[in-house]
Amino acid sequence: FFRLSSYIYHRFFYSGRDLECPPEVFKQNYNTIIKLLKEKKVRIILWTAPTTLRNLDMPLYYLQHGNVNPTSNVLAIHTKYNELLRGIAKDNGVELLDIEKSFKELPKEKAEQYIFDTIHFYGDTGGVEWLTGEVSRYLLNQ
Protein backbone atom coordinates (compact mmCIF):
# COMPACT_ATOMS: atom_id res chain seq x y z
CA PHE A 1 0.00 0.00 0.00
CA PHE A 2 2.70 2.49 0.98
CA ARG A 3 4.73 1.78 -2.17
CA LEU A 4 1.63 2.36 -4.27
CA SER A 5 0.89 5.60 -2.42
CA SER A 6 4.47 6.77 -2.91
CA TYR A 7 4.35 5.91 -6.60
CA ILE A 8 1.05 7.74 -7.11
CA TYR A 9 2.35 10.77 -5.20
CA HIS A 10 5.58 11.01 -7.19
CA ARG A 11 3.96 10.13 -10.52
CA PHE A 12 0.92 12.38 -10.32
CA PHE A 13 1.44 15.10 -7.70
CA TYR A 14 5.03 15.89 -6.72
CA SER A 15 6.63 18.59 -8.82
CA GLY A 16 10.03 18.35 -7.14
CA ARG A 17 10.32 22.09 -6.65
CA ASP A 18 7.08 23.55 -5.37
CA LEU A 19 5.18 23.14 -2.14
CA GLU A 20 1.97 22.42 -3.96
CA CYS A 21 0.70 20.81 -7.11
CA PRO A 22 -1.45 23.29 -9.08
CA PRO A 23 -5.14 22.74 -8.17
CA GLU A 24 -6.18 21.95 -11.74
CA VAL A 25 -3.42 19.33 -12.03
CA PHE A 26 -4.34 17.91 -8.62
CA LYS A 27 -7.99 17.51 -9.70
CA GLN A 28 -7.10 16.14 -13.13
CA ASN A 29 -4.75 13.56 -11.59
CA TYR A 30 -7.31 12.38 -9.05
CA ASN A 31 -10.02 12.23 -11.71
CA THR A 32 -7.72 10.11 -13.89
CA ILE A 33 -6.86 7.76 -11.04
CA ILE A 34 -10.53 7.42 -10.08
CA LYS A 35 -11.55 6.71 -13.67
CA LEU A 36 -8.91 3.98 -13.98
CA LEU A 37 -9.92 2.39 -10.69
CA LYS A 38 -13.63 2.51 -11.55
CA GLU A 39 -12.89 0.68 -14.80
CA LYS A 40 -11.34 -2.09 -12.69
CA LYS A 41 -14.39 -2.10 -10.36
CA VAL A 42 -12.26 -1.10 -7.37
CA ARG A 43 -13.91 0.38 -4.29
CA ILE A 44 -12.56 3.90 -3.96
CA ILE A 45 -12.29 5.68 -0.64
CA LEU A 46 -10.53 9.02 -0.57
CA TRP A 47 -9.51 10.51 2.74
CA THR A 48 -8.51 13.95 3.81
CA ALA A 49 -5.15 14.61 5.42
CA PRO A 50 -5.00 15.80 9.02
CA THR A 51 -2.52 18.33 10.32
CA THR A 52 -1.28 19.62 13.65
CA LEU A 53 -0.73 23.14 12.29
CA ARG A 54 -4.01 24.52 13.67
CA ASN A 55 -3.24 28.15 12.89
CA LEU A 56 0.38 27.97 14.03
CA ASP A 57 3.33 29.47 12.20
CA MET A 58 5.36 27.43 9.74
CA PRO A 59 7.12 24.64 11.66
CA LEU A 60 10.85 25.07 12.00
CA TYR A 61 11.29 21.56 10.56
CA TYR A 62 10.18 22.74 7.11
CA LEU A 63 12.23 25.89 7.19
CA GLN A 64 15.38 24.01 8.22
CA HIS A 65 14.98 21.52 5.40
CA GLY A 66 14.31 24.19 2.78
CA ASN A 67 10.96 22.68 1.86
CA VAL A 68 8.95 25.87 1.81
CA ASN A 69 9.10 29.62 1.59
CA PRO A 70 8.72 30.99 5.16
CA THR A 71 5.94 33.34 4.03
CA SER A 72 3.77 30.51 2.72
CA ASN A 73 0.53 29.89 4.50
CA VAL A 74 0.75 26.13 4.71
CA LEU A 75 -2.41 25.72 6.76
CA ALA A 76 -4.43 27.55 4.11
CA ILE A 77 -2.88 25.41 1.38
CA HIS A 78 -3.55 22.25 3.36
CA THR A 79 -7.18 23.26 3.92
CA LYS A 80 -7.59 24.15 0.24
CA TYR A 81 -6.42 20.73 -0.92
CA ASN A 82 -8.65 18.90 1.54
CA GLU A 83 -11.57 20.94 0.19
CA LEU A 84 -10.53 20.05 -3.35
CA LEU A 85 -10.44 16.38 -2.35
CA ARG A 86 -13.93 16.59 -0.83
CA GLY A 87 -15.19 18.09 -4.09
CA ILE A 88 -13.43 15.44 -6.18
CA ALA A 89 -15.05 12.69 -4.11
CA LYS A 90 -18.49 14.28 -4.49
CA ASP A 91 -18.11 14.97 -8.22
CA ASN A 92 -16.97 11.40 -8.90
CA GLY A 93 -19.48 9.72 -6.60
CA VAL A 94 -16.81 8.04 -4.50
CA GLU A 95 -16.57 7.59 -0.76
CA LEU A 96 -14.78 10.09 1.46
CA LEU A 97 -13.35 9.41 4.89
CA ASP A 98 -12.84 12.81 6.52
CA ILE A 99 -9.78 12.10 8.65
CA GLU A 100 -9.08 15.83 8.93
CA LYS A 101 -12.43 16.40 10.64
CA SER A 102 -11.97 13.48 13.05
CA PHE A 103 -8.42 14.55 13.84
CA LYS A 104 -9.52 18.10 14.68
CA GLU A 105 -11.72 16.64 17.42
CA LEU A 106 -8.67 15.26 19.25
CA PRO A 107 -7.11 17.28 22.06
CA LYS A 108 -4.12 19.28 20.77
CA GLU A 109 -1.65 17.36 22.95
CA LYS A 110 -2.91 14.00 21.67
CA ALA A 111 -2.81 15.16 18.05
CA GLU A 112 0.78 16.38 18.43
CA GLN A 113 1.71 13.05 20.02
CA TYR A 114 0.36 11.20 16.97
CA ILE A 115 2.00 13.27 14.21
CA PHE A 116 5.69 14.08 13.98
CA ASP A 117 6.07 16.74 11.26
CA THR A 118 2.60 18.32 11.25
CA ILE A 119 1.21 15.71 8.81
CA HIS A 120 2.82 12.22 9.04
CA PHE A 121 1.78 9.75 11.73
CA TYR A 122 4.18 8.24 14.23
CA GLY A 123 4.09 4.46 14.32
CA ASP A 124 5.13 4.10 17.94
CA THR A 125 3.11 6.76 19.78
CA GLY A 126 -0.38 5.67 18.85
CA GLY A 127 -0.82 7.69 15.65
CA VAL A 128 -0.95 4.78 13.22
CA GLU A 129 -3.13 2.89 15.69
CA TRP A 130 -5.57 5.85 15.86
CA LEU A 131 -5.67 6.11 12.05
CA THR A 132 -6.21 2.36 11.73
CA GLY A 133 -9.10 2.63 14.17
CA GLU A 134 -10.72 5.43 12.16
CA VAL A 135 -10.41 3.47 8.91
CA SER A 136 -11.67 0.25 10.55
CA ARG A 137 -14.71 1.98 12.04
CA TYR A 138 -15.51 3.52 8.67
CA LEU A 139 -15.23 0.22 6.81
CA LEU A 140 -17.26 -1.67 9.39
CA ASN A 141 -20.07 0.91 9.30
CA GLN A 142 -20.41 0.98 5.52
C-alpha positions in Angstrom: 0.0 0.0 0.0 2.7 2.5 1.0 4.7 1.8 -2.2 1.6 2.4 -4.3 0.9 5.6 -2.4 4.5 6.8 -2.9 4.3 5.9 -6.6 1.1 7.7 -7.1 2.3 10.8 -5.2 5.6 11.0 -7.2 4.0 10.1 -10.5 0.9 12.4 -10.3 1.4 15.1 -7.7 5.0 15.9 -6.7 6.6 18.6 -8.8 10.0 18.4 -7.1 10.3 22.1 -6.6 7.1 23.6 -5.4 5.2 23.1 -2.1 2.0 22.4 -4.0 0.7 20.8 -7.1 -1.5 23.3 -9.1 -5.1 22.7 -8.2 -6.2 22.0 -11.7 -3.4 19.3 -12.0 -4.3 17.9 -8.6 -8.0 17.5 -9.7 -7.1 16.1 -13.1 -4.7 13.6 -11.6 -7.3 12.4 -9.1 -10.0 12.2 -11.7 -7.7 10.1 -13.9 -6.9 7.8 -11.0 -10.5 7.4 -10.1 -11.5 6.7 -13.7 -8.9 4.0 -14.0 -9.9 2.4 -10.7 -13.6 2.5 -11.5 -12.9 0.7 -14.8 -11.3 -2.1 -12.7 -14.4 -2.1 -10.4 -12.3 -1.1 -7.4 -13.9 0.4 -4.3 -12.6 3.9 -4.0 -12.3 5.7 -0.6 -10.5 9.0 -0.6 -9.5 10.5 2.7 -8.5 14.0 3.8 -5.1 14.6 5.4 -5.0 15.8 9.0 -2.5 18.3 10.3 -1.3 19.6 13.6 -0.7 23.1 12.3 -4.0 24.5 13.7 -3.2 28.1 12.9 0.4 28.0 14.0 3.3 29.5 12.2 5.4 27.4 9.7 7.1 24.6 11.7 10.9 25.1 12.0 11.3 21.6 10.6 10.2 22.7 7.1 12.2 25.9 7.2 15.4 24.0 8.2 15.0 21.5 5.4 14.3 24.2 2.8 11.0 22.7 1.9 8.9 25.9 1.8 9.1 29.6 1.6 8.7 31.0 5.2 5.9 33.3 4.0 3.8 30.5 2.7 0.5 29.9 4.5 0.8 26.1 4.7 -2.4 25.7 6.8 -4.4 27.6 4.1 -2.9 25.4 1.4 -3.6 22.2 3.4 -7.2 23.3 3.9 -7.6 24.1 0.2 -6.4 20.7 -0.9 -8.7 18.9 1.5 -11.6 20.9 0.2 -10.5 20.0 -3.4 -10.4 16.4 -2.4 -13.9 16.6 -0.8 -15.2 18.1 -4.1 -13.4 15.4 -6.2 -15.1 12.7 -4.1 -18.5 14.3 -4.5 -18.1 15.0 -8.2 -17.0 11.4 -8.9 -19.5 9.7 -6.6 -16.8 8.0 -4.5 -16.6 7.6 -0.8 -14.8 10.1 1.5 -13.3 9.4 4.9 -12.8 12.8 6.5 -9.8 12.1 8.7 -9.1 15.8 8.9 -12.4 16.4 10.6 -12.0 13.5 13.1 -8.4 14.6 13.8 -9.5 18.1 14.7 -11.7 16.6 17.4 -8.7 15.3 19.2 -7.1 17.3 22.1 -4.1 19.3 20.8 -1.7 17.4 23.0 -2.9 14.0 21.7 -2.8 15.2 18.0 0.8 16.4 18.4 1.7 13.1 20.0 0.4 11.2 17.0 2.0 13.3 14.2 5.7 14.1 14.0 6.1 16.7 11.3 2.6 18.3 11.2 1.2 15.7 8.8 2.8 12.2 9.0 1.8 9.8 11.7 4.2 8.2 14.2 4.1 4.5 14.3 5.1 4.1 17.9 3.1 6.8 19.8 -0.4 5.7 18.8 -0.8 7.7 15.7 -0.9 4.8 13.2 -3.1 2.9 15.7 -5.6 5.8 15.9 -5.7 6.1 12.1 -6.2 2.4 11.7 -9.1 2.6 14.2 -10.7 5.4 12.2 -10.4 3.5 8.9 -11.7 0.3 10.5 -14.7 2.0 12.0 -15.5 3.5 8.7 -15.2 0.2 6.8 -17.3 -1.7 9.4 -20.1 0.9 9.3 -20.4 1.0 5.5 
